[in-house]
Amino acid sequence: MGLKLWVCVVVFSFSFAWSAVVPKEEERSLVHGGWKVPSQISPFRIEKLLNEFARHTYGKAFRFIGVEDDFDHGHILFEKKADGFYPRAILYHTQEFAYSAHWRKNVDSKYDYINVTTRNWIQWLSDNEAIDGKQIFNAKEYLDPTKKDPSQFENLEPQEKFHYTLNFPDLDPNKLGFKTVADLQFEFRRCKPEPNANPFSPNQPIWVRINGENHSLNLTTMTYLNER
């Protein structure tokens, strides 16, 4: 039996629909600071999306899932249309504290593996369940040409003052095909499931499989919707 690492994801909603418009009552809650994700982003969907992302990028974008030193969060990007907010993609940041392990030496050295060109990723959401989350691209492909490109450091020693993080204002809406008006950060951390817990509880962990090993994660939204 393979080793199991425990990581937990806490959400506050069960109902599930593919990337349709966020219902008005949920939109009001998100905009005014409710710590929750819209019903389209259920635990089941997050599990599917993270498994797709791990299959595509493990060993290239990240090495350790569910730990803040490397990979523990994503940002849901929203487009705003006349009828409301639509979740369109997820922007992931990996190697989160690699700079601290590399220069400051106050993080475990196993996280010191900065690759400045593989820290930022876009995973596309879709109304079609069959392709939802399967399109994954390096976020630098969507970089606004007026912003600092991490690729310029690809063949150089990375610089400590730059964390190489691309946030959604750094992305070109013309390349994305939509204008991001807001983002909602969600986090997934390692945890050990409670014995005999209700399997239908939103506090139950989700599972991400990497190299034949199951990783248990707990999801929570740590920030409310930030409308820009």
C-alpha positions, -999 to +999 in steps of 0.1 A: +000+000+000+013+034-009+022+062+015-007+086+021-001+123+028-029+141+043-040+175+031-075+191+038-100+215+017-130+233+036-157+247+014-191+260+023-213+248-005-223+215-021-245+223-050-227+221-084-231+235-119-205+239-146-193+275-153-226+292-155-232+327-141-229+329-103-264+333-088-272+368-076-275+358-040-241+341-041-226+371-060-238+395-032-223+372-006-189+370-024-187+407-032-195+416+004-169+394+020-185+359+025-158+333+030-171+309+004-168+298-032-197+299-057-217+267-060-200+260-094-167+254-076-178+224-055-154+200-036-160+174-064-150+199-091-119+212-072-108+176-068-112+170-105-094+202-114-065+196-090-060+161-103-059+174-138-034+201-129-012+177-110-011+153-139+000+181-162+025+199-140+039+178-112+077+179-113+076+208-136+056+234-117+056+220-082+070+191-061+050+194-028+012+198-028-007+212+002+022+231+018+025+269+016+062+267+009+054+253-025+018+247-038-012+254-017-035+279-034-052+291-066-072+322-077-105+318-094-107+345-121-140+360-129-154+378-159-182+402-153-210+404-179-244+422-179-260+393-161-233+388-134-200+371-126-187+341-145-158+319-132-135+315-163-102+302-152-079+294-122-045+311-118-021+290-097+011+301-080+037+274-072+072+274-056+057+300-033+086+303-008+114+290-030+129+325-029+130+324+009+146+289+009+171+301-017+183+334-003+171+338+033+176+302+042+147+303+066+127+277+048+136+240+044+162+237+016+141+211-002+119+240-014+149+257-030+143+249-066+133+281-083+123+279-119+111+315-126+093+304-158+071+277-142+057+295-111+024+308-127-003+287-144-037+291-160-063+263-159-094+269-180-129+262-168-155+250-192-193+244-194-184+211-209-176+186-181-155+164-205-129+192-211-133+212-179-098+219-165-080+200-192-065+231-209-036+242-188-010+267-199+020+286-185+006+320-174+035+338-191+018+330-224-009+355-213+015+381-200+007+418-207+037+429-228+041+460-206+048+438-175+080+423-163+085+389-180+101+361-157+115+346-189+142+373-190+158+356-160+156+321-174+193+318-181+204+340-152+205+336-114+171+347-102+170+380-082+158+380-046+138+412-050+115+396-076+092+368-066+082+363-102+045+361-093+021+370-121-012+383-107-042+388-129-035+425-135-003+413-151-022+393-177-034+407-211-072+405-214-068+403-252-047+372-249-070+357-223-101+365-243-118+382-214-113+410-189-107+397-153-127+419-129-122+399-097-104+370-081-112+346-052-083+328-035-088+293-023-063+272-004-057+235+001-036+222+030-024+189+042-045+174+070-056+140+084-093+132+080-113+126+111-122+090+117-158+081+111-166+115+097-197+120+076-186+114+040-210+140+028-196+167+050-180+197+032-151+193+057-141+159+043-108+160+024-105+156-013-079+134-029-052+141-054-032+113-069+004+119-078+028+091-090+005+064-077+003+080-042-029+095-027-027+129-011-055+141+011-063+178+010-085+202+029-098+233+010-108+266+024-114+301+010-091+325+029-100+357+011-132+371-001-139+382-037-117+412-046-133+432-073-109+453-092 
